[in-house]
Amino acid sequence: MDVTLANFEREVIHASREVPVLVDFWAPWCGPCRTLTPTLEKLERDYAGRFKLVKVNVDENPELAAHFQARSIPLVVAIVNERPVDKFTGAQPEGQVRAFIDRFLPLPHEEEHQQALAAAQAGDMETAEKHLRAALVLDATYDEARFDYVEVLITTGRPEDAKAQFALLTPKAKADPRYEPMETALNAVDQAQDLPDEDEIVKRIEADPNDLQARLELANKRIARRAWGPAMDELLEIVARDRTFQEEIGRKTLIAVFGMASAQPELVSQYRRKLSTLLF
């Protein structure tokens, strides 16, 4: 499409948040431009929406031409996430133009991951899970997608599947800040399966409010049934009574629950503030 100064921000800058945008600076009198344009248009069709092609007539848009220093045309500028990242001049053969474009496109497994994140943000967890599985089929070592897949499985109440996926993370995943909270969350759900009924644990706490082990067990039982608020209440009590209990298990588990309860941001924000008050 042709763009001008009036619609450049919308059609190029804003659009580049979603896909790379190639801006072709040209003029009707430019012979090499007439050679390059069919190549760009063919590649736009071939790539089927993976990048966007726009054209700027330098004669009609001198401000844009000056801003991008289009002294020699054709000039093609790649815009990604609102910023120009590379450019080339002259009529290049298709292979070179294709290689230029490929540098800015996400790999297939990354595209699946991006679609999963978009679906999750829209609340469509079924579609998000489908794309996460596809990403991991394309690259089984793609820890970013596997972390998100584990989170989906936890939040949709499938702890056994979540544990199986967590075990498939690569060794380097242990350096990721999400690793420890996720491991803590899975351990909490796992331990809950072997614990007595909640009523029995509550009686122990009523008999001894300082029984922090009982409070931890009660929190784990509530985590397993996704009762986030009551679980976090017990974890806060542990932090308040003895922050160092079992190597700060109360604080660590709270942070893990923040991730599991991310679909309830107001609730999480409320308990984050409570935790901050206790710690500082």
C-alpha positions, 0 to 999 in steps of 0.5 A: 500500500502507499503511505504518506506522512498523514498515515505513516504512524498508523500504517508503519509505526503502529503496525510494526508492533505486530509484524516487520514493516518494509518501507519501499522509498521509490519514485515513478522516474526511477528505473531500478525502482520498477525492477525491485517493486515486483520482487517485493510484491511477490515476496509479500504474497509468498510470505502471506502476512508475515511482513507488511510492505508499504511504498513511499513516493519520495516526490510526494513525501519529501518530509519522509524521504528527508527523515529516512535520508533517502538520497538514493532510491530505491531504498528499503527500510525495515521497521520492527517494534517501531524502530528502523533496524536495517536497510538496503538500496538498489534493485537486489535479486530476490534471494538477497531480498528474501535473506534480508526479510528473513533476518527480522521474522520470528522462527516458526516455533516463535510465531506459534509462541506469539500466537499462544501469548495473544490467545492467553491474553484474550482469555482463550486458553484452549487456543493458547495451549494448542499453539504452545504444543505446536511450538514445542513440536517444532522445537522441544528445547524451547524453554520459553514456550514450555514454561508457559505451557506448564503455567497453563496446565497448572492454572487449568488444574492438570498438575500431573501433566504440568509436572511431566512438562516441567521435567522436560525443561532443559538444564539452562532453564534453571537460571530462569527466574520462573524456574524456582517459583514454578518448582515450588508451586508443583511441589505444593500441589504434589504434597497436597495429595498425601495430606489429611483432610483440611478439617484435620489440619485446621484443628491442629492450627486451632490447637497451636496457632504457631504450628507452621507445618500445619499452616503450610500443609493447609496452604498446599491443600488449598493451592491444590484446589485453587483456593488462592486467597485462603492459601495465601492467607496461611502463607502470609501467616507463616511469613509473619510468624517466622519468615525463615521457616523452612528456608523462607518456604512461606514467601517462596510459595506465595510468589509461586501462587502469584504466578498461578493466580495471575488470572486474578490480577486484583487478588494477586496485587492485594496479596503482593502489597500484604507481603511487601508490608510484612517484609519491609 
